[in-house]
């Protein structure tokens, strides 16, 4: 598997999207591009994964969505994190940190 085609761990997409939206509101394509750029092309989020995740997060009240115009005058749905989403982000970060600590322990022991 090439580095650019690695699968995300379950739940990791939510963490990355919430973390991205904590900085500023963005449309879906902008979120995908932001993650790809920051990961130096290792993470490439497909539309078929991103938009269902955004819809699920909206239903849970973690994000809101509003139609706006892009700088290119295109209509796009912009997503913004909510107070509930900020709480969830804290939980997601804590859980991910615990998971990574456990994985490091295993990798050092084996």
C-alpha positions as CSV (number, residue, x, y, z in Angstrom):
1,X,0.0,0.0,0.0
2,X,1.5,3.3,-1.0
3,X,1.7,6.1,1.6
4,X,-0.8,8.2,-0.3
5,X,-3.4,5.4,-0.2
6,X,-3.4,4.4,3.5
7,X,-6.8,3.8,5.0
8,X,-7.7,6.0,8.0
9,X,-8.5,4.3,11.3
10,X,-12.2,4.3,12.1
11,X,-13.2,7.5,13.8
12,X,-10.0,9.3,12.7
13,X,-11.7,11.2,10.0
14,X,-14.1,12.8,12.5
15,X,-11.1,13.9,14.6
16,X,-9.3,15.4,11.6
17,X,-12.4,17.2,10.3
18,X,-13.3,18.7,13.8
19,X,-9.7,19.8,14.3
20,X,-9.7,21.5,10.9
21,X,-13.0,23.2,11.6
22,X,-11.7,24.4,14.9
23,X,-9.4,26.8,13.0
24,X,-12.0,28.1,10.5
25,X,-15.2,27.2,8.7
26,X,-14.6,25.5,5.3
27,X,-16.5,23.8,2.5
28,X,-16.0,20.0,2.0
29,X,-13.5,20.3,-0.8
30,X,-11.5,22.8,1.3
31,X,-11.4,20.4,4.2
32,X,-10.1,17.6,2.0
33,X,-7.5,19.8,0.4
34,X,-6.4,21.1,3.9
35,X,-5.9,17.6,5.2
36,X,-4.0,16.5,2.1
37,X,-1.7,19.5,2.2
38,X,-1.0,19.2,5.9
39,X,-0.3,15.5,5.7
40,X,2.0,16.0,2.7
41,X,-0.3,14.0,0.5
42,X,-0.4,11.0,2.8
43,X,-4.1,11.5,3.7
44,X,-6.4,11.8,0.7
45,X,-10.0,11.9,1.8
46,X,-12.4,10.7,-0.9
47,X,-15.8,12.4,-1.3
48,X,-17.5,9.1,-0.6
49,X,-16.0,9.2,2.9
50,X,-16.0,12.9,3.6
51,X,-19.6,13.9,2.8
52,X,-21.3,11.0,4.8
53,X,-19.0,11.9,7.7
54,X,-20.0,15.6,7.5
55,X,-23.7,14.6,7.4
56,X,-23.3,12.3,10.4
57,X,-21.5,15.1,12.4
58,X,-24.3,17.5,11.5
59,X,-26.8,15.1,12.8
60,X,-24.9,14.7,16.0
61,X,-24.8,18.5,16.4
62,X,-21.0,18.6,16.2
63,X,-21.0,20.9,13.2
64,X,-23.4,23.2,11.4
65,X,-23.6,23.9,7.7
66,X,-24.5,27.1,5.7
67,X,-24.6,27.8,2.0
68,X,-22.2,30.6,1.1
69,X,-20.2,31.8,-1.9
70,X,-16.6,30.8,-2.4
71,X,-13.9,33.3,-3.4
72,X,-14.6,32.1,-7.0
73,X,-18.3,33.0,-6.6
74,X,-19.4,29.3,-6.5
75,X,-22.1,28.2,-4.1
76,X,-20.7,25.8,-1.5
77,X,-21.9,24.5,1.9
78,X,-19.5,25.8,4.6
79,X,-19.2,23.7,7.8
80,X,-18.5,25.2,11.2
81,X,-17.8,23.4,14.5
82,X,-20.3,23.9,17.4
83,X,-19.7,24.0,21.2
84,X,-20.8,20.3,21.2
85,X,-18.3,19.6,18.5
86,X,-15.5,21.3,20.5
87,X,-16.4,18.9,23.4
88,X,-16.3,16.0,21.1
89,X,-13.0,17.1,19.6
90,X,-11.5,17.0,23.1
91,X,-12.8,13.5,23.6
92,X,-11.5,12.4,20.2
93,X,-8.1,13.8,20.9
94,X,-7.9,12.2,24.3
95,X,-8.9,8.8,22.8
96,X,-6.5,9.1,19.9
97,X,-3.6,10.0,22.3
98,X,-4.4,7.0,24.5
99,X,-4.5,4.7,21.4
100,X,-1.2,6.0,20.1
101,X,0.5,5.6,23.5
102,X,-0.7,1.9,23.6
103,X,0.5,1.3,20.0
104,X,3.9,2.8,20.9
105,X,4.2,0.5,23.9
106,X,3.5,-2.5,21.7
107,X,5.9,-1.5,19.0
108,X,8.7,-1.0,21.6
109,X,8.0,-4.3,23.3
110,X,7.9,-6.5,20.2
